[in-house]
Every structure is written in C-alpha cells, then in structure tokens.
Amino acid sequence: MAKSMVQSLIESGVHYGHRCSRWNPKMAPYIYARKNQIHIIDIRETIRGLLRAKKYITQVASKGSLVLIVGTKRQASGTVEREAQRCGMPFVSQRWLGGALTNFRTVRSRLGRLEELEELRSGDQLDQYSKKMQSSLNREYRKMYRNLNGLRSMNRLPECVVVIDPNKEKNAIREARKLGIATIALIDSDCDPDTVDLPIPGNDDGIRSIEVILQHISEAVLTGNPQAAVAQQETAAEQAAAAKPPVAVVTEAAAEATEEPAAAEEATEETAEEPAATEEATEETAEEPAAAEEAVEETAAAEETAEEPSEEGTEEAS
C-alpha cells in the first residue's frame, strides 16, 4: 500500500513546489532539493503529514463530528465539491463568506431563505410576480445557492477544517484558529506552516495533486464514519438502478423481440402460400375451357342419338 501511495503521489506531481524566489523560509524542513530554480518538496514529509491527517480525520469522523473542506481555487473547486459530497461532509468551493464560522448563527439562518426560494421556484407561485421581481428572485437564488449550498449539512460547528492553499483561504484559517478548530492544509513552498495544525506539504496548484490528497481525506472520513459509507453505497446503488432499465421493461422488450421473428415467419409463409394459390387458380381457369368443350361434345352426341330413331321411323313408313 505504501508503494502504491508513493507512486500515485509522484505521478500526480505533488512534489513540485514554486519558484525559489517565492519560497517561505519556514518551509525549509519540507524541501528536498532545488532544480531549475524550482523547489522540490520532500515526498517523505508529504506522506508523513498525509498519514497524520488521515489518522486524525478518522478519529473525528468516528465521533460523528463534522469535517469542513474548503477550496475556492479554480483548480480545487470541482474536486472539493465532488469529494465532499462523496463522504457526506460540508464544503465551500466558490467563495468563503466572512463569518461563516465566527458568525455561524446568522449564516445558518440564511439557509432558511434559500429553502424558501427553492420552494417558491418549484411551484407556480413564481409566475404570480412581475418579470422584474422574478429576475430579482432568480438572481438572489443563484447567488445564495452558489455560496451556501455546501453548508446545508453543517448544522453545527465542525471539529476540523481541511484547507487547500492557506494563503488563499487565510480568512478561513483565521476564523478556525479563533474558535479553536483544528486545521489541516495542503501547503506549498510559499506558505507558512506555523498557521496550520497539521500541514501536508505538496503542490497546491496542480489539479491531480489536489485530487489525490482529497481522495485520501474522503476515504479517511468514510473509514471513520460507517454511516457515511453506507449512505455512499446506497447512493451508488440508486445511481446504478437508475442507469439500468426496469426488469418489466426488459421482459416486455424481450417478448416483443421474440414476437417479431414469429410474425416475420408467418408473413413469409403467407407470401409463400400466395403463389401456390395463384397457380391453383390458373389451373382451375385452364380446366374450365376443357370442361366446356366436353359439355359441347356431350350435347352434340345426345343430338345425334336423338336423330337416329327419327330416321328409322321414316324408313319404316316408306
């Protein structure tokens, strides 16, 4: 397993850092070498930090606590949303709202407005408003959905925050430290490791490296929280059932498929019988003149037999 992890990390390019001119001197213990004015991150430190983070996240998930995953960079937003939904944890993938943790009660109350707008859009009530009001409500819904959709499942403050690039998400790091929430971050060679509780040194700009790290974190959540694993299996089964057609439809299609060749065979038999019927009809039509001739001959013979007695009677009379 260790070899496969190392191989996957190297193939994803997690060991590539920034240019040497942009480095943070506090990252010196995590840097292995320098090549072509680019720092190479020590893959051993990456594995060590990743294993520590996975162990801690498994413990957090086993207690039923929440793990908030934050990554608003373009390279990370899609992966953050996908992996957070896979493990059933809240996430922020578009924009970090100021006070999402320190002012959690207010942010949570805005989710009620989001649900109200969704109910309004799902029914016919939206048609009762004017065009201008409809446009305003749709714009408000899109904005709130983009910023708050990932926080729906966060009904309480998380125990751990996973961050991609703490330089980009410095507000999230600051709020988590103020509330005493543990922070785990994927840090590059230009980051400050002192601001994070459990740093994972690695490339925070590569899509593949971010995907590999988040996959390991989501697997740790699923390992610690069996309910999330069961929910994932159920969703996978539902998706598979939705992809496959129902059994009744399959049987009906098979029955139709079997009926079609039988109907085709019957049609071919009928077409084969038609020439035979036509031949019989032609033979009957050909026999009709012969029968007429025979009838004429019979009538002629009957007339001759009728004339013979009359001739004999005339001779006797003479």
URGINOR-V854287 format. One line per field, one symbol per residue. ss: DSSP state (a for helix, b for strand, c for the rest). A space follows every 10 residues. Layout:
ss = ???
This chain:
ss = caaaaaaaaa accccbbbba aaccaaaaaa bbbbbccbbb bcaaaaaaaa aaaaaaaaaa aaccccbbbb cccaaaaaaa aaaaaaaccc bbcccccccc cccaaaaaaa aaaaaaaaaa aaccaaaacc aaaaaaaaaa aaaaaaaaaa accccccccb bbbbccccca aaaaaaaaac cbbbbbbccc ccaaaccbbb bcccccaaaa aaaaaaaaaa aaaacaaaaa aaaaaaaaaa aaacccaaaa aaaaaaaaaa aaaaaaaaaa aaaaaaaaaa aaaaaaaaaa aaaaaaaaaa aaaaaaaaaa aaaaaaac
